[in-house]
């Protein structure tokens, strides 16, 4: 019986994308993208630990095309800061591309988010990255 349980565990473990323990600052990942954004990449720039929210992963999302009426060109090719929980990464990330020691700067967005969190107004996303991008695009164009 113990052997059967152990066998089931190993089959399940190796048959799934068990990448949760591998999330680290500086990693650059491919993810399940929206159509037309297949070359987009996600950078895990910073990881915070919060007593209530747990690990918070601060992402920079590059290589997208968001319609943005506030941009000079009318489009935006990146999201400079997106705070997410592990669920988002588990649902979205598909392949570790590389690790960088020089990640993009998220300091401006991070500072605004941190102030909002401390005042009780901020939070994290727990949906897929492609859904975050869609949500932001829709919010910009209301």
FIKOLZA-1660 file (N, C-alpha, C; in steps of 0.1 Angstrom, whole numbers, plus 5000, padded with zeros to 4 digits):
% residues 142
   i   px   py   pz ch aa at
   1 5008 4988 5000  A  X  N
   1 5000 5000 5000  A  X CA
   1 5009 5013 5000  A  X  C
   2 5019 5013 5008  A  X  N
   2 5028 5025 5009  A  X CA
   2 5035 5027 4995  A  X  C
   3 5039 5016 4989  A  X  N
   3 5045 5017 4976  A  X CA
   3 5036 5023 4966  A  X  C
   4 5023 5019 4966  A  X  N
   4 5013 5024 4957  A  X CA
   4 5011 5039 4959  A  X  C
   5 5010 5043 4971  A  X  N
   5 5008 5058 4974  A  X CA
   5 5021 5065 4970  A  X  C
   6 5032 5060 4972  A  X  N
   6 5045 5067 4968  A  X CA
   6 5045 5068 4953  A  X  C
   7 5041 5057 4946  A  X  N
   7 5041 5057 4931  A  X CA
   7 5031 5067 4926  A  X  C
   8 5019 5068 4932  A  X  N
   8 5010 5078 4928  A  X CA
   8 5015 5092 4930  A  X  C
   9 5022 5095 4941  A  X  N
   9 5028 5108 4944  A  X CA
   9 5038 5112 4933  A  X  C
  10 5047 5102 4930  A  X  N
  10 5057 5105 4920  A  X CA
  10 5051 5107 4906  A  X  C
  11 5042 5100 4902  A  X  N
  11 5035 5102 4889  A  X CA
  11 5029 5115 4889  A  X  C
  12 5021 5119 4899  A  X  N
  12 5015 5132 4900  A  X CA
  12 5025 5143 4900  A  X  C
  13 5036 5142 4908  A  X  N
  13 5046 5152 4909  A  X CA
  13 5053 5155 4896  A  X  C
  14 5057 5145 4889  A  X  N
  14 5064 5147 4877  A  X CA
  14 5055 5149 4865  A  X  C
  15 5043 5146 4866  A  X  N
  15 5033 5148 4854  A  X CA
  15 5028 5162 4854  A  X  C
  16 5030 5170 4865  A  X  N
  16 5025 5183 4866  A  X CA
  16 5036 5193 4864  A  X  C
  17 5033 5206 4861  A  X  N
  17 5043 5216 4861  A  X CA
  17 5045 5221 4875  A  X  C
  18 5053 5214 4882  A  X  N
  18 5056 5217 4896  A  X CA
  18 5067 5226 4897  A  X  C
  19 5064 5239 4895  A  X  N
  19 5075 5249 4894  A  X CA
  19 5074 5259 4906  A  X  C
  20 5064 5258 4915  A  X  N
  20 5062 5267 4925  A  X CA
  20 5074 5271 4933  A  X  C
  21 5082 5261 4937  A  X  N
  21 5093 5263 4946  A  X CA
  21 5105 5270 4939  A  X  C
  22 5104 5271 4926  A  X  N
  22 5115 5277 4918  A  X CA
  22 5114 5292 4915  A  X  C
  23 5104 5298 4920  A  X  N
  23 5102 5313 4917  A  X CA
  23 5113 5321 4924  A  X  C
  24 5121 5328 4917  A  X  N
  24 5131 5336 4923  A  X CA
  24 5133 5350 4916  A  X  C
  25 5138 5359 4923  A  X  N
  25 5140 5372 4917  A  X CA
  25 5151 5371 4906  A  X  C
  26 5148 5378 4895  A  X  N
  26 5157 5378 4883  A  X CA
  26 5153 5368 4873  A  X  C
  27 5144 5360 4875  A  X  N
  27 5140 5350 4865  A  X CA
  27 5132 5357 4854  A  X  C
  28 5133 5352 4842  A  X  N
  28 5126 5357 4831  A  X CA
  28 5119 5345 4825  A  X  C
  29 5106 5346 4823  A  X  N
  29 5097 5334 4819  A  X CA
  29 5089 5337 4807  A  X  C
  30 5086 5327 4799  A  X  N
  30 5076 5327 4790  A  X CA
  30 5063 5323 4797  A  X  C
  31 5052 5327 4792  A  X  N
  31 5039 5324 4799  A  X CA
  31 5028 5323 4788  A  X  C
  32 5017 5318 4793  A  X  N
  32 5005 5316 4784  A  X CA
  32 5000 5330 4780  A  X  C
  33 5002 5334 4768  A  X  N
  33 5000 5348 4764  A  X CA
  33 4986 5350 4757  A  X  C
  34 4983 5362 4754  A  X  N
  34 4972 5365 4746  A  X CA
  34 4976 5363 4731  A  X  C
  35 4967 5361 4722  A  X  N
  35 4970 5360 4708  A  X CA
  35 4978 5372 4703  A  X  C
  36 4989 5369 4696  A  X  N
  36 4997 5379 4690  A  X CA
  36 5008 5384 4699  A  X  C
  37 5009 5379 4711  A  X  N
  37 5019 5384 4721  A  X CA
  37 5028 5372 4725  A  X  C
  38 5030 5363 4716  A  X  N
  38 5037 5350 4720  A  X CA
  38 5052 5353 4723  A  X  C
  39 5058 5364 4719  A  X  N
  39 5072 5367 4723  A  X CA
  39 5073 5374 4736  A  X  C
  40 5062 5377 4742  A  X  N
  40 5062 5385 4755  A  X CA
  40 5069 5377 4766  A  X  C
  41 5075 5384 4775  A  X  N
  41 5082 5378 4786  A  X CA
  41 5078 5384 4799  A  X  C
  42 5079 5377 4810  A  X  N
  42 5077 5381 4823  A  X CA
  42 5089 5381 4831  A  X  C
  43 5093 5392 4838  A  X  N
  43 5104 5393 4847  A  X CA
  43 5099 5392 4862  A  X  C
  44 5104 5384 4870  A  X  N
  44 5102 5384 4884  A  X CA
  44 5112 5393 4890  A  X  C
  45 5109 5406 4893  A  X  N
  45 5118 5416 4897  A  X CA
  45 5121 5416 4912  A  X  C
  46 5110 5414 4919  A  X  N
  46 5111 5415 4934  A  X CA
  46 5101 5405 4940  A  X  C
  47 5105 5400 4952  A  X  N
  47 5096 5391 4960  A  X CA
  47 5095 5397 4974  A  X  C
  48 5083 5400 4978  A  X  N
  48 5081 5404 4992  A  X CA
  48 5073 5393 4999  A  X  C
  49 5075 5393 5012  A  X  N
  49 5066 5384 5020  A  X CA
  49 5058 5393 5029  A  X  C
  50 5045 5390 5029  A  X  N
  50 5035 5397 5037  A  X CA
  50 5028 5388 5046  A  X  C
  51 5026 5392 5058  A  X  N
  51 5019 5383 5068  A  X CA
  51 5006 5379 5064  A  X  C
  52 4998 5387 5057  A  X  N
  52 4985 5383 5053  A  X CA
  52 4984 5377 5039  A  X  C
  53 4992 5383 5030  A  X  N
  53 4991 5378 5016  A  X CA
  53 5001 5368 5012  A  X  C
  54 5011 5365 5021  A  X  N
  54 5021 5355 5017  A  X CA
  54 5031 5362 5008  A  X  C
  55 5037 5353 4999  A  X  N
  55 5047 5359 4990  A  X CA
  55 5040 5367 4979  A  X  C
  56 5046 5378 4976  A  X  N
  56 5041 5387 4966  A  X CA
  56 5052 5389 4956  A  X  C
  57 5048 5386 4943  A  X  N
  57 5058 5386 4932  A  X CA
  57 5055 5398 4924  A  X  C
  58 5065 5406 4923  A  X  N
  58 5064 5419 4915  A  X CA
  58 5070 5417 4901  A  X  C
  59 5061 5418 4891  A  X  N
  59 5064 5415 4878  A  X CA
  59 5066 5427 4869  A  X  C
  60 5074 5426 4859  A  X  N
  60 5075 5435 4848  A  X CA
  60 5072 5426 4836  A  X  C
  61 5062 5430 4828  A  X  N
  61 5057 5423 4816  A  X CA
  61 5061 5430 4804  A  X  C
  62 5068 5424 4795  A  X  N
  62 5074 5431 4783  A  X CA
  62 5069 5424 4770  A  X  C
  63 5068 5431 4760  A  X  N
  63 5065 5426 4747  A  X CA
  63 5050 5424 4744  A  X  C
  64 5042 5433 4749  A  X  N
  64 5028 5432 4748  A  X CA
  64 5023 5444 4739  A  X  C
  65 5010 5444 4736  A  X  N
  65 5005 5455 4728  A  X CA
  65 4991 5458 4734  A  X  C
  66 4992 5468 4743  A  X  N
  66 4979 5473 4750  A  X CA
  66 4975 5486 4743  A  X  C
  67 4963 5487 4739  A  X  N
  67 4958 5500 4734  A  X CA
  67 4957 5509 4746  A  X  C
  68 4964 5521 4745  A  X  N
  68 4964 5530 4756  A  X CA
  68 4962 5544 4751  A  X  C
  69 4951 5550 4753  A  X  N
  69 4948 5564 4747  A  X CA
  69 4957 5574 4754  A  X  C
  70 4963 5571 4765  A  X  N
  70 4972 5581 4772  A  X CA
  70 4986 5581 4767  A  X  C
  71 4990 5571 4759  A  X  N
  71 5003 5570 4754  A  X CA
  71 5004 5577 4740  A  X  C
  72 5015 5583 4738  A  X  N
  72 5017 5591 4726  A  X CA
  72 5015 5583 4713  A  X  C
  73 5019 5570 4713  A  X  N
  73 5017 5562 4701  A  X CA
  73 5003 5555 4701  A  X  C
  74 4996 5556 4712  A  X  N
  74 4983 5549 4713  A  X CA
  74 4984 5535 4718  A  X  C
  75 4996 5530 4720  A  X  N
  75 4998 5517 4725  A  X CA
  75 5009 5517 4735  A  X  C
  76 5009 5506 4743  A  X  N
  76 5019 5504 4754  A  X CA
  76 5024 5490 4752  A  X  C
  77 5038 5489 4753  A  X  N
  77 5044 5476 4750  A  X CA
  77 5049 5469 4763  A  X  C
  78 5046 5474 4774  A  X  N
  78 5050 5467 4787  A  X CA
  78 5041 5472 4798  A  X  C
  79 5041 5464 4809  A  X  N
  79 5035 5468 4821  A  X CA
  79 5046 5469 4831  A  X  C
  80 5049 5481 4836  A  X  N
  80 5061 5483 4845  A  X CA
  80 5060 5477 4859  A  X  C
  81 5048 5474 4864  A  X  N
  81 5047 5467 4877  A  X CA
  81 5034 5461 4878  A  X  C
  82 5034 5448 4882  A  X  N
  82 5022 5441 4885  A  X CA
  82 5025 5431 4896  A  X  C
  83 5018 5434 4908  A  X  N
  83 5020 5425 4920  A  X CA
  83 5010 5413 4919  A  X  C
  84 5016 5401 4920  A  X  N
  84 5008 5389 4919  A  X CA
  84 5011 5379 4930  A  X  C
  85 5002 5369 4932  A  X  N
  85 5005 5359 4942  A  X CA
  85 5010 5346 4934  A  X  C
  86 5014 5336 4941  A  X  N
  86 5019 5324 4935  A  X CA
  86 5009 5318 4926  A  X  C
  87 4996 5319 4928  A  X  N
  87 4986 5313 4920  A  X CA
  87 4987 5318 4906  A  X  C
  88 4990 5331 4904  A  X  N
  88 4991 5337 4891  A  X CA
  88 5003 5330 4883  A  X  C
  89 5014 5329 4890  A  X  N
  89 5026 5323 4884  A  X CA
  89 5023 5308 4880  A  X  C
  90 5017 5301 4889  A  X  N
  90 5014 5287 4887  A  X CA
  90 5005 5285 4875  A  X  C
  91 4995 5294 4873  A  X  N
  91 4985 5293 4863  A  X CA
  91 4991 5298 4849  A  X  C
  92 5002 5306 4850  A  X  N
  92 5006 5313 4837  A  X CA
  92 5019 5309 4832  A  X  C
  93 5029 5307 4840  A  X  N
  93 5043 5305 4835  A  X CA
  93 5045 5292 4829  A  X  C
  94 5052 5292 4818  A  X  N
  94 5054 5279 4810  A  X CA
  94 5068 5275 4808  A  X  C
  95 5078 5284 4808  A  X  N
  95 5092 5281 4805  A  X CA
  95 5101 5291 4811  A  X  C
  96 5111 5287 4819  A  X  N
  96 5121 5296 4824  A  X CA
  96 5131 5299 4812  A  X  C
  97 5132 5311 4808  A  X  N
  97 5141 5315 4797  A  X CA
  97 5155 5317 4801  A  X  C
  98 5157 5325 4811  A  X  N
  98 5170 5328 4817  A  X CA
  98 5168 5335 4830  A  X  C
  99 5180 5338 4837  A  X  N
  99 5180 5346 4849  A  X CA
  99 5189 5358 4846  A  X  C
 100 5184 5370 4850  A  X  N
 100 5191 5382 4848  A  X CA
 100 5196 5388 4862  A  X  C
 101 5207 5395 4862  A  X  N
 101 5211 5402 4874  A  X CA
 101 5208 5417 4872  A  X  C
 102 5202 5420 4860  A  X  N
 102 5199 5434 4857  A  X CA
 102 5184 5435 4853  A  X  C
 103 5175 5433 4862  A  X  N
 103 5161 5433 4858  A  X CA
 103 5156 5448 4855  A  X  C
 104 5144 5449 4849  A  X  N
 104 5139 5462 4846  A  X CA
 104 5135 5469 4859  A  X  C
 105 5135 5482 4858  A  X  N
 105 5132 5491 4870  A  X CA
 105 5117 5491 4872  A  X  C
 106 5112 5487 4884  A  X  N
 106 5098 5488 4887  A  X CA
 106 5096 5497 4899  A  X  C
 107 5106 5505 4903  A  X  N
 107 5105 5513 4915  A  X CA
 107 5094 5523 4916  A  X  C
 108 5090 5529 4905  A  X  N
 108 5080 5539 4905  A  X CA
 108 5066 5532 4908  A  X  C
 109 5063 5522 4901  A  X  N
 109 5050 5515 4903  A  X CA
 109 5050 5507 4916  A  X  C
 110 5062 5502 4920  A  X  N
 110 5063 5495 4933  A  X CA
 110 5060 5505 4945  A  X  C
 111 5066 5517 4944  A  X  N
 111 5064 5527 4955  A  X CA
 111 5049 5530 4956  A  X  C
 112 5042 5533 4945  A  X  N
 112 5028 5536 4945  A  X CA
 112 5020 5524 4951  A  X  C
 113 5023 5512 4946  A  X  N
 113 5016 5500 4951  A  X CA
 113 5018 5498 4966  A  X  C
 114 5031 5500 4971  A  X  N
 114 5034 5498 4985  A  X CA
 114 5026 5508 4994  A  X  C
 115 5026 5520 4990  A  X  N
 115 5018 5530 4997  A  X CA
 115 5003 5526 4998  A  X  C
 116 4998 5522 4987  A  X  N
 116 4984 5517 4986  A  X CA
 116 4981 5505 4995  A  X  C
 117 4991 5496 4995  A  X  N
 117 4989 5484 5004  A  X CA
 117 4989 5488 5018  A  X  C
 118 4999 5497 5022  A  X  N
 118 5000 5501 5036  A  X CA
 118 4988 5509 5041  A  X  C
 119 4981 5515 5032  A  X  N
 119 4969 5523 5035  A  X CA
 119 4956 5514 5034  A  X  C
 120 4958 5501 5031  A  X  N
 120 4946 5492 5030  A  X CA
 120 4939 5493 5016  A  X  C
 121 4945 5500 5007  A  X  N
 121 4939 5501 4993  A  X CA
 121 4945 5492 4983  A  X  C
 122 4957 5487 4985  A  X  N
 122 4963 5479 4975  A  X CA
 122 4962 5464 4978  A  X  C
 123 4965 5456 4968  A  X  N
 123 4964 5441 4969  A  X CA
 123 4972 5435 4958  A  X  C
 124 4969 5423 4954  A  X  N
 124 4977 5415 4944  A  X CA
 124 4967 5409 4935  A  X  C
 125 4971 5406 4923  A  X  N
 125 4963 5398 4913  A  X CA
 125 4965 5383 4916  A  X  C
 126 4954 5375 4914  A  X  N
 126 4955 5361 4915  A  X CA
 126 4949 5354 4903  A  X  C
 127 4950 5361 4892  A  X  N
 127 4944 5356 4879  A  X CA
 127 4956 5354 4870  A  X  C
 128 4954 5348 4858  A  X  N
 128 4964 5346 4848  A  X CA
 128 4970 5359 4843  A  X  C
 129 4983 5359 4840  A  X  N
 129 4989 5371 4835  A  X CA
 129 4982 5377 4823  A  X  C
 130 4978 5368 4813  A  X  N
 130 4971 5373 4802  A  X CA
 130 4958 5380 4806  A  X  C
 131 4951 5376 4816  A  X  N
 131 4939 5382 4821  A  X CA
 131 4942 5395 4828  A  X  C
 132 4954 5396 4834  A  X  N
 132 4958 5409 4840  A  X CA
 132 4960 5420 4829  A  X  C
 133 4967 5415 4818  A  X  N
 133 4969 5424 4807  A  X CA
 133 4956 5429 4801  A  X  C
 134 4947 5420 4799  A  X  N
 134 4934 5423 4794  A  X CA
 134 4926 5433 4803  A  X  C
 135 4927 5430 4816  A  X  N
 135 4920 5439 4826  A  X CA
 135 4925 5453 4825  A  X  C
 136 4939 5454 4825  A  X  N
 136 4945 5467 4824  A  X CA
 136 4941 5474 4811  A  X  C
 137 4941 5467 4800  A  X  N
 137 4938 5473 4787  A  X CA
 137 4923 5478 4788  A  X  C
 138 4914 5470 4793  A  X  N
 138 4900 5475 4794  A  X CA
 138 4899 5487 4803  A  X  C
 139 4906 5487 4814  A  X  N
 139 4905 5498 4823  A  X CA
 139 4910 5511 4817  A  X  C
 140 4921 5510 4809  A  X  N
 140 4926 5522 4802  A  X CA
 140 4917 5528 4792  A  X  C
 141 4908 5519 4787  A  X  N
 141 4900 5523 4775  A  X CA
 141 4885 5525 4778  A  X  C
 142 4882 5526 4791  A  X  N
 142 4868 5529 4795  A  X CA
 142 4864 5543 4793  A  X  C
% end
